[in-house]
Amino acid sequence: MAHDVILEARSLSIAFGGVRAVNEVSVSVPPGAVFSIIGPNGAGKTTLFNVISGVYAPLEGSVRLAGEDVTGLAPEHLARRGLSRTFQNLQLFSRMTALENVMVGRHRHESTGTLAELLHLPSVRRQNQRTREAALDVLARVGLEAEADRPAASLPYGALKRLEIARALASEPMVLLLDEPAAGCNPVETQGLRNLIRSIAESGVTVVLVEHDMRLVMNVSDRIHVLVGGRSLAEGTAQEIQSNPAVVEAYLGIDHSRESARAVG
């Protein structure tokens, strides 16, 4: 695989009950980019994410991360290799503090074993301190340093979205998959997410985004890949996707496609 591709899916397919939810989809994501996957409801976006992130094993095809074949590896093994993700539905520990939630995300960088923890060895205390400091740094990065000691359950929804991103970032990924990060967010929260996503990419972490909020997608993405009915329809820059008649038709229906193409072109 070329050095200008950090994540590659080759001809991925998966079926449920005989129906192909993802059908021979290929994507190549350049390092440091914001790469968005969009499509109508039922297009296969989250299913594709689940295959790439190891939640599902593909029926056909392969996934490569930084040149390594990682097809079908479990999510925890992918995390050790540098791929982390968030989920549509928040997967946080509500009774733990914001800081503790992010510390959980640091586990792949911890080396002391169970016996050392049981014996309260100095190495454990040093590691816990390092983990805490690293988690505080990540909270600051997403604008939640002031909320470090608050239980997750007490945080507003937009902050919880940022907290889940922080926990994923805590594993120091090469590639971060964000599944509908703006879902349920108000315009102010969405604008904040846009700025955060760009800053993550500018730091060198590749971001792969599944999102319904088209304003966010068009403003934040370097490249956009369109799925319809489990198949790839188009890929390009925001401007290319906005002016693609096939994409407009897939989203808005044949009756409105010409008018809509003029509106967004």
C-alpha positions in Angstrom: 0.0 0.0 0.0 1.2 3.5 -0.8 2.5 5.8 1.9 -0.2 8.3 1.0 -3.0 6.0 2.3 -3.4 5.4 6.1 -6.7 3.4 6.0 -7.9 1.3 3.1 -11.0 -0.9 2.6 -10.9 -3.1 -0.4 -14.1 -4.5 -1.9 -15.8 -4.9 1.5 -19.1 -6.8 1.6 -21.3 -8.0 4.5 -24.8 -9.5 4.4 -27.6 -9.9 6.9 -30.3 -12.4 6.2 -29.1 -12.7 2.6 -29.3 -9.0 2.0 -26.0 -7.2 1.4 -25.9 -4.2 3.7 -22.4 -3.3 2.2 -21.6 -4.4 -1.3 -18.1 -4.3 -2.6 -17.2 -0.9 -1.1 -13.7 0.4 -1.4 -12.3 3.5 0.2 -8.7 4.9 0.5 -8.1 7.5 3.3 -5.1 9.8 3.1 -3.2 10.5 6.4 -4.2 13.6 8.3 -7.4 14.1 6.3 -11.1 14.5 7.4 -12.8 11.8 5.2 -16.6 11.7 5.4 -18.9 8.9 4.5 -22.5 10.0 3.8 -25.7 8.6 2.3 -29.4 8.3 2.9 -30.8 6.3 5.8 -30.1 2.6 5.3 -27.2 3.3 2.9 -24.8 1.1 5.0 -22.7 3.9 6.6 -22.6 2.6 10.2 -22.4 -1.0 8.9 -19.3 -0.1 7.0 -17.9 1.6 10.1 -18.6 -1.6 12.1 -16.7 -3.7 9.6 -13.7 -1.4 9.4 -13.6 -1.1 13.2 -13.8 -4.9 13.8 -17.4 -5.0 15.3 -18.3 -7.2 12.3 -16.2 -9.5 10.2 -16.6 -8.9 6.4 -18.1 -11.5 4.1 -15.6 -10.4 1.5 -12.8 -7.9 1.1 -10.1 -6.6 3.4 -9.1 -3.7 5.7 -5.6 -2.3 5.9 -4.3 0.1 8.5 -0.9 1.8 7.9 -0.1 -1.0 5.4 -1.0 -3.9 7.7 -3.9 -6.3 7.0 -6.2 -5.9 10.0 -9.3 -7.5 8.5 -11.6 -8.9 11.2 -9.4 -8.0 14.1 -11.4 -7.3 17.3 -11.8 -3.6 18.3 -9.4 -3.9 21.2 -6.7 -5.2 18.9 -7.3 -2.5 16.4 -7.0 0.1 19.2 -3.6 -1.2 20.0 -2.6 -0.7 16.3 -3.9 2.8 16.3 -7.6 2.8 15.3 -10.3 4.1 17.7 -13.9 5.0 17.3 -17.0 6.6 18.8 -20.6 5.4 18.5 -23.9 6.9 17.6 -25.2 6.0 21.1 -22.9 7.3 23.8 -20.8 4.5 25.4 -19.7 6.4 28.5 -19.7 5.4 32.2 -22.2 7.7 33.7 -21.2 7.3 37.3 -17.5 7.9 36.6 -16.1 11.4 36.3 -15.1 12.9 33.0 -11.5 12.4 33.9 -12.0 8.7 34.9 -13.8 8.1 31.6 -10.8 9.4 29.6 -8.4 7.4 31.8 -10.2 4.3 30.8 -9.3 5.2 27.2 -5.6 5.1 28.1 -5.6 1.4 29.0 -3.5 0.4 25.9 -0.6 2.5 27.1 -0.6 0.9 30.6 2.0 -1.8 31.2 1.7 -2.9 34.9 0.0 -6.2 35.6 -2.7 -7.3 38.0 -0.3 -8.5 40.6 1.5 -5.1 40.8 -1.9 -3.4 41.2 -2.9 -5.8 44.0 0.4 -5.1 45.8 0.1 -1.4 45.3 3.6 -1.2 43.9 5.3 2.2 43.2 5.2 1.4 39.5 1.4 1.4 39.7 1.3 4.8 41.4 3.6 6.3 38.8 1.6 4.8 36.0 -1.7 6.1 37.4 -0.2 9.5 37.7 1.0 9.5 34.1 -2.4 8.2 33.0 -4.1 11.0 34.9 -1.9 13.7 33.5 -2.4 12.4 29.9 -6.1 12.3 30.4 -6.2 15.9 31.7 -4.3 16.9 28.6 -6.9 15.3 26.4 -9.8 16.9 28.3 -8.1 20.3 27.7 -7.8 19.5 24.0 -11.6 19.0 23.7 -12.4 22.0 26.0 -13.6 20.0 29.1 -10.7 20.5 31.5 -13.0 22.4 33.9 -15.4 19.4 34.0 -12.7 16.8 34.9 -14.2 16.0 38.3 -17.8 16.1 37.4 -19.7 12.8 36.9 -20.4 12.1 33.3 -24.2 11.9 34.1 -24.2 15.5 35.1 -22.7 16.9 31.9 -24.9 18.4 29.1 -25.3 16.4 25.9 -22.9 18.4 23.8 -20.2 17.9 26.5 -20.8 14.2 26.5 -20.2 14.1 22.8 -16.9 15.8 23.3 -16.1 13.4 26.2 -16.6 10.4 24.1 -14.2 11.9 21.5 -11.7 12.6 24.3 -11.8 9.0 25.5 -11.2 7.8 21.9 -8.3 10.2 21.6 -6.8 9.1 24.8 -5.6 5.9 23.1 -3.5 8.1 20.8 -4.9 6.7 17.6 -3.5 7.2 14.1 -7.1 7.0 12.8 -10.2 8.2 14.6 -13.7 7.0 13.4 -16.5 9.3 14.5 -20.0 7.9 14.1 -22.6 10.7 14.0 -20.8 13.0 16.4 -23.3 15.9 15.8 -26.5 13.8 16.2 -28.7 15.6 18.7 -26.4 18.7 19.0 -27.6 22.3 18.6 -26.0 24.6 16.0 -23.5 26.0 18.6 -22.4 22.6 19.7 -22.1 21.5 16.1 -19.9 24.5 15.2 -17.7 23.5 18.2 -17.5 20.0 16.9 -16.4 21.2 13.5 -13.6 23.2 15.0 -12.6 20.2 17.2 -12.6 17.8 14.2 -10.4 20.1 12.2 -8.0 20.6 15.1 -7.7 16.8 15.5 -6.9 16.4 11.8 -4.4 19.3 11.9 -2.6 17.5 14.8 -2.0 14.5 12.5 -4.8 12.2 13.5 -6.8 11.0 10.5 -10.6 11.4 11.0 -13.2 9.3 9.3 -16.6 10.7 9.8 -20.1 9.3 9.3 -22.6 12.2 9.7 -26.1 13.3 8.6 -25.5 17.0 9.2 -24.6 18.1 5.7 -23.5 21.6 6.7 -20.9 20.1 9.0 -19.8 17.5 6.4 -19.4 20.1 3.7 -17.5 22.5 5.9 -15.1 20.1 7.6 -14.3 17.4 5.0 -11.3 17.1 2.7 -13.0 14.2 0.8 -16.5 12.8 0.9 -17.6 9.2 -0.1 -21.2 8.7 -0.9 -23.0 5.3 -0.2 -26.5 4.4 -1.5 -28.0 1.0 -0.9 -24.8 -0.4 0.4 -22.8 0.6 -2.7 -20.4 3.4 -3.5 -22.1 6.1 -5.6 -19.5 8.9 -5.7 -16.4 10.4 -4.1 -14.8 13.8 -4.2 -14.4 17.2 -2.6 -17.3 19.0 -1.0 -17.8 21.1 -4.1 -17.7 18.0 -6.4 -20.2 16.1 -4.3 -22.6 19.1 -4.0 -22.6 19.5 -7.8 -23.0 15.8 -8.6 -26.5 15.2 -10.1 -26.4 11.5 -9.0 -25.8 12.5 -5.4 -28.5 15.1 -5.5 -31.0 12.6 -7.0 -30.1 9.9 -4.4 -30.8 12.3 -1.5 -33.8 14.2 -2.8 -35.5 12.1 -5.4 -35.8 12.3 -9.2 -38.6 14.9 -9.2 -36.4 17.5 -7.4 -33.0 16.6 -8.7 -32.6 19.3 -11.4 -33.8 22.1 -9.2 -31.7 20.8 -6.2 -28.6 20.5 -8.3 -28.9 24.2 -9.3 -29.5 25.1 -5.6 -26.4 23.4 -4.2 -24.1 23.6 -7.3 
